[in-house]
Amino acid sequence: MTDWKALAAVRCPDIPADAVARIVPSLAALESAFRPLAKQLKPEDESAVIFANVQERGE
Amino acid sequence: MTIEQAALKLRSREVSAVELATESLRMIHEQQPRLNAFITITDEVALEQARRADDDFASGIDRGPLQGIPYALKDLFNTAGIRTTGGTKIFADHVPDTDSAVYEKLRAAGAVLMGKTGLHELAYGITSNNPHFGAVRNPHDPARIPGGSSGGSGAAVAAGMVYFAMGSDTGGSIRIPAAYCGCVGLKPTYGRVSRFGSMPLGGSLDHMGPMTRTSNDAALVMNTIAGYDSRDDSSSKEPNGEFVKAGFSLKGLRIGVPENFYIDRIVPEVAEAFADALRRAESAGARLTPIRVPDPEAINVAGRVILLAEVSALMQPYMHRRGDFGADVQALLDQGRLLAATDYVNAQRLRRKAQKEWAVLWRQVDVIFTPTAPIFAPLIGQTEVQWGETEKEDVRLATTRLVRAINVLGLPALSIPLQTKALPAGLQIIGQPFDEDLLLAIGSLLPQ
């Protein structure tokens, strides 16, 4: 599982340590619920957000 | 009085738009100290728009049933010249110079703006307990939250301050306050109502919709605000049609009743009222069909990942003012900044998978009934819900548990009041994409 404190120290050093400590339980719970779901994905499972090459027209 | 009734009185000259606006303003000012439903009350704009509506009536110009009707906008719809705060200190002095699409359409229809309603900061939460503009309070019990994030809109409609109010719904933010305040709230299909000019939260999850006293009134508002808008990339070109469905009956309607997830951890009074609503629908000729819904909890988890990432990306430019956000919003923004890009993409892949799985359900049923929220409105400051002797659930997660997945799926969902003895609760009616007219017709036939 992710070491959220270490990650925050590197990626978002502006977040104070006490604030990181407060959000770690939420992030850990979300991660433990999300990881098994993500593992079920197959290569053919596409994203709900797909780039569409729409011709922009002047209006 | 409903919009329908007021519209009739305006046309028979029993009442003028200025009289309706004056009475609405009186109610707002009288109840504002108790409920704090508004961030900005637009007295002068209201009376000016009401005078214009009366002038139009006098000239024989009829712009439709919303002409002369007092309403409010959640304070995240841009209104040129009127401050639009998003409920946050960051935008406390923001005065837009253009209108949101929703406000444009309502102005063109002659509706009369009474003000901008209070909300959870950035619309990012369900309590509407706003650290910058004060807590919005529930009209049924001011010690309780009205729900959120469109809490001011729900309170304003339920307290009779306005005939309708506009809300936004990213994880239940129209349906939750509708349930907790005892009014009707419609989250339309994703793309049905333009998001142009409304402050975004989670762009792929945001929906704009009406909060009203009746389902018929919500249909009247939808007739005005729905439709394609080239300025909103998510706007749908699906034809609108008429949202008021005439001559509808519940006879033969296939109502899906979930056997899983939506029946777990519901307070007994809400469960009883929900069962009663099912019995009423069945006795009116509907067919109740037990169904198993594809794992809403998994969809909720994916939805939370998507929302955390989208909001934090959007608010990144304001992170140098991190301390100006309220503590709860700050914590969510921090969480979103720490998620991996791969998690966001995989959450969007899970979303598409779930969308396909749910599409199969519509072969079996026309709509799905569930409670809107598993609990009654919590007390202001309450952080947990107790289930049995040992289990506790975070208030935010409990409140959004039955609604969030529907945002992820982009489906339309209507919340109407359940018949309860004490505090209000909601019945959620979920439909296929672009079936808002069916949901509203069903809502109009069930007691509200």
HADDOCK unambig.tbl for C-alpha pairs under 7 A between the chains (distance, minus, plus):
assign (segid A and resid 8 and name CA) (segid B and resid 338 and name CA) 6.66 0.50 0.50
assign (segid A and resid 23 and name CA) (segid B and resid 331 and name CA) 6.39 0.50 0.50
assign (segid A and resid 23 and name CA) (segid B and resid 335 and name CA) 6.64 0.50 0.50
assign (segid A and resid 27 and name CA) (segid B and resid 335 and name CA) 6.72 0.50 0.50
assign (segid A and resid 33 and name CA) (segid B and resid 301 and name CA) 6.87 0.50 0.50
assign (segid A and resid 34 and name CA) (segid B and resid 301 and name CA) 6.28 0.50 0.50
assign (segid A and resid 34 and name CA) (segid B and resid 302 and name CA) 6.96 0.50 0.50
assign (segid A and resid 38 and name CA) (segid B and resid 346 and name CA) 6.10 0.50 0.50
assign (segid A and resid 45 and name CA) (segid B and resid 349 and name CA) 6.00 0.50 0.50
assign (segid A and resid 45 and name CA) (segid B and resid 353 and name CA) 6.77 0.50 0.50
assign (segid A and resid 46 and name CA) (segid B and resid 349 and name CA) 5.31 0.50 0.50
assign (segid A and resid 46 and name CA) (segid B and resid 352 and name CA) 6.82 0.50 0.50
assign (segid A and resid 47 and name CA) (segid B and resid 345 and name CA) 6.71 0.50 0.50
assign (segid A and resid 47 and name CA) (segid B and resid 348 and name CA) 4.93 0.50 0.50
assign (segid A and resid 47 and name CA) (segid B and resid 349 and name CA) 3.86 0.50 0.50
assign (segid A and resid 47 and name CA) (segid B and resid 352 and name CA) 5.95 0.50 0.50
assign (segid A and resid 48 and name CA) (segid B and resid 348 and name CA) 5.17 0.50 0.50
assign (segid A and resid 48 and name CA) (segid B and resid 349 and name CA) 5.79 0.50 0.50
assign (segid A and resid 48 and name CA) (segid B and resid 351 and name CA) 6.06 0.50 0.50
assign (segid A and resid 48 and name CA) (segid B and resid 352 and name CA) 4.56 0.50 0.50
assign (segid A and resid 49 and name CA) (segid B and resid 348 and name CA) 6.63 0.50 0.50
